[in-house]
Amino acid sequence: NCFVKVSAFYALGEGRAPYRDLVPMISRVVEAFGADRLMWATDCPFQVQKATYEDSLALVRDGLGLTSREREALLSRTAASLFFPD
């Protein structure tokens, strides 16, 4: 029953887009927990104060080398199943 929020990229590593320095760390988290237990978060309002929403989203959408299934889990399916179970 452990889920991990994958976010706050602006506060980790070099702390600036495109956040490529975080790819090894996030990849290890995906390996350890599996995409079905990970969810990306907007970190609003902090995200828009220190970086852009698009920069953070782009890392998950385009920069991690995820399969389409893993990407869907991180961006929507995991949160939907956790917060809105059938």
C-alpha positions as CSV (number, residue, x, y, z in Angstrom):
1,N,0.0,0.0,0.0
2,C,2.9,2.4,-0.7
3,F,2.5,5.0,-3.4
4,V,5.2,7.6,-4.4
5,K,4.6,11.1,-5.6
6,V,7.1,11.9,-8.4
7,S,7.4,15.7,-8.4
8,A,9.1,18.8,-7.0
9,F,11.7,18.6,-9.7
10,Y,12.6,22.2,-9.1
11,A,13.7,21.4,-5.6
12,L,15.9,18.4,-6.4
13,G,19.3,18.1,-8.1
14,E,20.3,21.1,-10.1
15,G,16.7,22.4,-9.7
16,R,16.3,23.7,-13.2
17,A,14.6,22.6,-16.4
18,P,14.9,20.3,-18.3
19,Y,15.7,18.3,-15.1
20,R,17.7,15.7,-17.0
21,D,20.0,15.2,-13.9
22,L,17.0,13.6,-12.2
23,V,16.5,10.9,-14.8
24,P,18.7,8.3,-13.0
25,M,17.0,8.8,-9.7
26,I,13.5,8.7,-11.1
27,S,14.4,5.6,-13.1
28,R,15.5,3.8,-10.0
29,V,12.2,4.7,-8.3
30,V,10.3,3.4,-11.3
31,E,12.3,0.2,-11.0
32,A,11.9,-0.2,-7.3
33,F,8.2,0.6,-7.0
34,G,6.8,0.1,-10.5
35,A,4.8,2.7,-12.4
36,D,1.5,1.5,-11.0
37,R,2.5,2.8,-7.6
38,L,3.9,6.2,-8.9
39,M,2.1,9.4,-9.6
40,W,3.3,12.7,-11.0
41,A,2.0,15.8,-9.2
42,T,1.8,19.4,-10.2
43,D,3.0,20.8,-6.9
44,C,0.8,23.8,-7.4
45,P,1.2,26.6,-6.4
46,F,4.9,26.0,-5.9
47,Q,5.5,24.6,-9.3
48,V,4.5,27.8,-11.0
49,Q,6.5,30.0,-8.7
50,K,9.8,28.3,-9.3
51,A,9.4,26.7,-12.7
52,T,6.9,25.9,-15.3
53,Y,4.2,23.3,-15.3
54,E,5.2,22.3,-18.9
55,D,8.9,21.8,-17.9
56,S,7.9,19.3,-15.2
57,L,5.4,17.5,-17.3
58,A,7.8,17.3,-20.2
59,L,10.3,15.3,-18.1
60,V,7.7,12.6,-17.3
61,R,6.1,12.7,-20.7
62,D,9.2,12.8,-22.9
63,G,12.4,12.5,-20.8
64,L,12.3,9.3,-18.8
65,G,12.1,6.7,-21.6
66,L,8.9,5.3,-20.2
67,T,6.7,3.0,-22.1
68,S,3.3,4.4,-23.0
69,R,1.7,2.2,-20.2
70,E,4.2,3.5,-17.6
71,R,3.7,7.1,-18.7
72,E,-0.1,6.7,-18.5
73,A,0.2,5.2,-15.0
74,L,2.4,8.1,-13.8
75,L,0.3,10.8,-15.4
76,S,-3.2,9.5,-14.6
77,R,-4.0,5.9,-13.9
78,T,-2.3,5.5,-10.5
79,A,-3.8,8.6,-9.0
80,A,-7.3,7.7,-10.4
81,S,-7.2,4.2,-9.0
82,L,-5.9,5.4,-5.6
83,F,-8.2,8.4,-5.1
84,F,-11.2,7.2,-7.1
85,P,-11.4,3.4,-6.7
86,D,-14.2,1.5,-8.3
